[in-house]
Each structure stands twice: as structure tokens, then as C-alpha cells.
Amino acid sequence: MPARDLDDVLQECLIGAIVAAREGRYRPGPSTDPANTLRRWLVGIAVHQAAKYHEKAYRCREVAVADPLPLVTGEEPSPHGPVEARSVLEVLRLVHPRERAVLVLVGTGEAVTEVARVLGVPVGTAFTRLRRGRRRFAAVLARWRR
């Protein structure tokens, strides 16, 4: 939750605790540690108030982020995206592990020279594995799409 709302939610927690105590809803057992029981009871109130805050923000279509503009892309994500991504990752497993390692590292933005250093292979070998990996992945992906 944004820092600007923390004081308000804390106040709701304290009010909730006072009201509950006055109504007799705080009843620690005689055999329990009073400090631990009180702490757990207050944490429960805090969790309840935080859930109410997020539910209210959802109903009001509020975004619980200070600056939501970077999160807005203008496109709605496809509901099929996660399923397709999982399937593509399964297809990636069909590529040889040495080539897959280079493909994944380059795919995350690493330079091929850095990938070669990390894997402990010559730079030429890393480029060869990348080229072969791309070819095999494209072939396997083409078969998968059919």
C-alpha cells in the first residue's frame, strides 16, 4: 500500500482494536502468554484492515501504486499468454542443454562474450551454440505451431 495511506490504515487498526476490546472480543486464554496473544490479535486486526483497504481500492478502481503510468501499456494482455509461454518453455526443453544455456542467457540481455566467459567456453563456441540453438529452436517451434 502507498506510504500516504499507511497512517489512515494504522488509525483504522487502532480504532478496530479499541472497539473490539470494548465489545469484549479480545478474550485471551488463561493458559496462554498474554503478550504473545495480544500481538497475534493485533496482527489479525492489521491484516483484516489491510485486506479491507485493498478491497476498497479494487472496488473504486484505485491503483495502489504511487505512479501507475509506467504500468499502463495500453493493451490488454491475452488470457492465452501464460499458457502459450508455458508451452514455448516446454518446446525450449527440446533444444540441447548447451545450446539452451546460451539461448537463455542471450535472451536475458547478456552479451555473447559475457555468456562465453560465464560458461567457460571460447567466444566462437558460444556464437556457434547460439546459431545452432536458434536454428533448432526455430525448427522445433515450427513443428509445435503445426
Number of C-alpha atoms within 10 A of each C-alpha: 14 9 10 9 11 12 10 11 17 14 12 17 21 15 13 17 19 14 13 13 12 10 9 9 12 16 10 14 9 7 6 9 10 12 10 11 15 14 11 12 17 17 13 14 19 19 13 13 19 18 12 13 17 15 13 12 14 12 8 9 9 12 13 15 11 10 8 10 8 6 8 8 8 6 6 7 9 9 8 8 10 11 11 12 11 11 13 16 11 11 16 20 11 13 21 14 12 13 20 21 18 24 24 15 18 16 10 8 9 14 12 19 16 14 22 19 13 11 15 11 12 13 16 12 13 24 17 14 19 22 15 17 23 17 13 18 22 15 12 16 16 10 10 11 7 5
